[in-house]
């Protein structure tokens, strides 16, 4: 039980800092320019580099006899990068700040897929479905705490201070990373580049891994558009941009509650079916948010966002279950970090067009997000 608590505590701290950094960057960009475009550009920079960073981080983890030590170094570098961003934004030209955010974002998959890939060794005796739900709950808790903390700290001390607090939370996870168990056997060294492509090929080969990755990537692109809309929704319907961050926190409450239910009944539904159903529910919830925004109906907006959140948590648990089931053991870290990098990059792809579109019409941006969820739900499994 001690190992479970340590793993979940470290994962929650790191992922809360990560979830806090995105809203903090959005608020920082809006505070400096008064528009959503700068914030969405910074967020896209932070998340977009994951397409490159994920496979590389996974290849290094798979060849390491002490993957926890490597994760600890990645956490330290990510935290230091966020502090540098907090100091640089507003003092350097925006393109340079976006480039710096992209450099920091290379390590982003270490906080998501890098942690989850270590789960079977960290808690080998727990039931698989229950452990997947617990791990997904760390994302739910992070999604709850991160935006709420970002909004609260931004109100009290400014968006730059919120970004620094995100870095501090990530640094708190370093001891838990160092305590993760080593690899069961010596890993062959070899060259990194060929090993990197082995993970990419495993994820993109026809089958359940590719289907699940494609569905989750399309869905998270829609979620990225919703996140960009959140400060504007808060400003127009709830009294301030910071309230939009709290709206995202409310979505995370529902995500966490849904995973608590799942943890009590692991395996009740196959992960493949659960993934498709959850994405369809997210499509319906995002469409409802678009209607609520156009009608200026705050209660309907809260209800719609709650529905999106209730589907988001089980969707993530289902995705983890499919990856654990399908990933070959020698490629496990690469499968998880490559999959995480594709999801993060898809999130980033939704952010740049969402900024100008949301500035012009928030309901139109939310309709586009709902369409992405719908396409994901209808994707054929091949």
N, C-alpha and C positions, 0 to 999 in steps of 0.2 A: 504493500500500500504506500510505503514511503517513496518508492520509485515512481509510482503513478502520480503522487502529489507533486513531486519535484518536476517531473516532465510537464505536467499540466500547468504548474505555476510558472515555469520558465517560458513555455509556449505562450501563455496568456500575456505575460509581461511584454515579450518581444512583439507579439502581434497587436497588442493594444497600442504600443508606441508606433507601430507601422500604420495602424488605422487612424491614429491621431495626426500623423504627419500629412496625410492627404487633405483633410479639411483645413488644417492649419495653413498649408500652402495656398489653398483656395482663398481663405480669408485674408492672407497676407497680400496676395495679388490684388484682390478687390480693394483692400485698404489703401494700396499705393496708387491704383489707377481709377477706382470707382466703377470698373467694368469687370465682367466675368471672364473676358478673353485672356487677360494676363494670368489669372489664377488657373484656368484650364490649361494654358501652355506650360506652366510650372508643373502641374500634376501630370500632364502627358510626358514631360521630360523625365520625371521621377519614375514613372511606371513603364515607359516605352522601352527602356534599355533592357528590360528583363528578358526579351527574346534572345539576346546575346548572352546575358549573364547566367540564365538558368541552366542551360546545357553545360556550361563551363563549371559552375559550382557543383553540379551533379557529378560530373566526371571526376573532379578532385575528391569529392566525398567518397565515391565508390572505390577509389584507389587508396584511400587513407586508412591506416590501422587505428587511428584515433579521430574519427569524424567529429566528435564533440569538440575537440580542440580547434579544428578548422572552423566549425560553426561559431565558436567563441571569437575567433579573430574576425570573422565576417560581421558579427554583431558589433564589435568595437569599431570597425571601419564604417559601418552604416551609421552608427550613432555620431561619430565624429563628423561625417559628411553632412548630417542634418544640422549640426551646430554651425558648420561653415555656411550652409545655406541661410540659416537665420541671420547670420551676420552680413551675408553678401547681398541678399535681395534688397533692392532699394538703393544700394551703394554702387552697384555695377550695372551695365546695360542688361536689359531683359534677356537678349539672346545668350549672353554669357551665363546668366543665372539658370536659364533652361538647360544649357550644356552641363553646368555643374550638377543640376538635379539628375540629368541622365547618367552622369558618372556614378553618383550615389546609388541610383536605381539598379545598376548592374548586380548589386548584392541582394536585391529584394527577394528573389526566390529562396534564399537561405532561410528567411524568416517563415516561409510557408512550406514549400515542398521539402526543403532541407531538414526541417524539424520532423515533419510527418514521416519521411522515409526512415527515420530512426525508431519509429514507434514499435515495430514488432520486437526489436531487441530491448527496448526500454521497459516494456511491460509484456513479456512473453506469455504470461499465464492467464491474462484476462480474456474473456470472450471477445472474438474478433468484431462482431457487429456492435457490441456495447462500447468497445474501445474506439471504434471509428466515430461513434456518436459523441463520445467524450472529446475526442480531438476536434471534431467539428464545432463543439461547444466553445472551445477556446477561441475560435474565430468569431462565434456569436457574441461571446463576452467582450472580445476586443472591439467588435463593431459597435457594441453598446457603449463601452467605456470611452473608446477613442474619440468619436465625434463629440460626446458630451464633455469630455475633458478639454477638447480643443475649443469648443464654444465657451466654456466657463473661463478657461485661462485667457482666451482672447478678450473676453469682456473685462476681466480684472487687470490684465497686464499687457495685452496686445498679442497679435498673431505671432510675432517673432518669439515671444516667450512660450507660446503654445508649441512651437516647433522645437524649442530647446527642451521642453518637458517630454516631448516624444522621444528625443534622443536619450534622456535619462532613463525612461522606462525600458528602452531596448538594452541599455547597458546593464540594467538590473537582471537581465536574463543570462548574463555571461556565466555565473557560477553553475546554473542548471545545465548549460551547454557543456561545460567542462566535466560534469558528472555523468554525462551520457556514456553508456558502455561502448567498449571498443568493438571492432569487427571480430567475428568468430575465428577468422583465419587470415593469414597474411594475404594482402592484395597484390596482384602483379602490377608492377609500375607501368612500364610501357609508355608510349607517347600519348599525350592528352588528346590531341586532335582526333585521331581515329576512335578513341573511346567516347569522345563527345558525340560523334555522329552515330555511334551504336545506340545511344539513348534516344536521339532524334528519330532514328529509323524504327525503334521499338514503339514509339508513341504514334508515328504516322503510318505504320503498316496497317493494312486492312484488318478490321476486327473491332472488338469492344473498346479497346483503348482509344483508337482514333475516333470512333463515334462519340464516346463520352467526352473526349477532349474538345471535339468540334461543337457539341451541344453546349458544354459549359462555357466555352470561349465566346460563342455568339450571345449567350445569355448575359455574361458578365459585361460585354460591350454595352448592352442595354442598361445594365445597372450603372455603368460609368456615366451614361447620359443622365440618369436619374440623380446621381450624386452631384453632378455639375449644376443641375436645376435646383438642388436643395437650398443654397443660399438665397436664390432669387425667390423661391417659394416662401422662404421665411420672411424675406423683406416685404413681399407683396401681400401675404395672407396672415402672417403671424407676428408682425411688429419689428422684425430686424433680421439681418442676414445670419446672425449667430443662432437664431431660433431654428434655422434650417439645419444646422448641425445637430441640434437636439431632435429634430424630426428624424434624422438618420439613426439617432440613438434609440428612438422609439421603435423603428423598424428592427433594430437588433434585438430588442426585448422579445419580440415575437419569434425571431429566429432562435434565440436561446431557449424559449419556452417549448418550441416545437421539438428541438433536439433533446430536451429533458424527457419528453414523452417517448421519443424514439429509443432513448437509452434504456427505458423500462421494458420495451418490447422489441429487442433486436431481431432482425430477420423476418419480421411480420410481412414485409413486402420485398420482392426482389429489388436490388439496387438499380437495375436497368429500368424497370418500370417506374420506380420512384423518381428517378432522375427526369424522365420525360414528363410525368405528371406535375412535378414541382415547377418545371420551366413553363408549362402551360398556365399554371396558377399565377406565376409571376407576370406573364403576358396580360392576364385579365386584371391583375392588380395595378399594373402600370397604366393600362388603358383607363382604368377607373380614376387614377391620379390625374391623367390628362383631362378627363371630364371635370373633375373637381377644380382644377386650376382654371379652366375656362369659365366655370360657373362661380368662381370665387367662394367655394364652399369648403371651409376649413375642416369641419367634422368629416365630410366625405373624403377629403385628402388624407386625413389621419387614418381613416379606416382602410383606404386603398393601400397606403404605404405599409400598414400593419399586415395586410394580406401578402404583399411582396416579401416582407420579412419572414412571415410564417413558412413560406415555401423555400426561402433561401437556405436556412439551416439544414433541413433534410436533404436538399439538393447537394450540398457540400458533403454530407455524410455518405450519400449514395456514390458520389464521385470517388471518395477515398476508398470505399469498399470495392469498387470496380478496379481501381489501380492496384490495391493490395492483392486482389485476386488474380489479376492478369500480368503483373510485373514480374519478370524473372529476377531471382534473388541477386545475381551479380550486377543487374542493371537497375536495382530498385531506386537508388538515389537519383540516377539520371532520369528515370521515368517520372518521378515526382517533381524534380526541379524543372525539367523540360515542360511538363504539363503545367506547372505553376507559372513558368515564364510566358507560355502562350496565353494563359488566362490574364496575367497582368498586362501583357501587351495588347490583348483585346480590350481590356478596360481602358488602356491608354488610347487606343484607336477611337473609342467612343467619345473621349474627352474633347479633342480639338474641334470637331464639327459641332459638338454640343454647346460650346461656349457662345459662338455667334448666333446659332439657331435659338438657344434659350434667351439670349439678349433680345432677339427679335420677337419670339413667341414661345413661351414656356410650354403651353399645351401642344404645339407642333413638335417640340423636342421630345416630349413624353410619348406622343403617338409614335414617333420614329423608334423610341426605345421599346415600346410595346411590340412593334413589328419585328424587331430583332429577336425578342423572346419567342414570338410566335413561330418564326422561321426555325429557331432552334428546336422547339417542341415538335415540329413536323419533320425534322431531319431524318431520312431513312437510315437504318442501321445496316451498314455493309462491311 
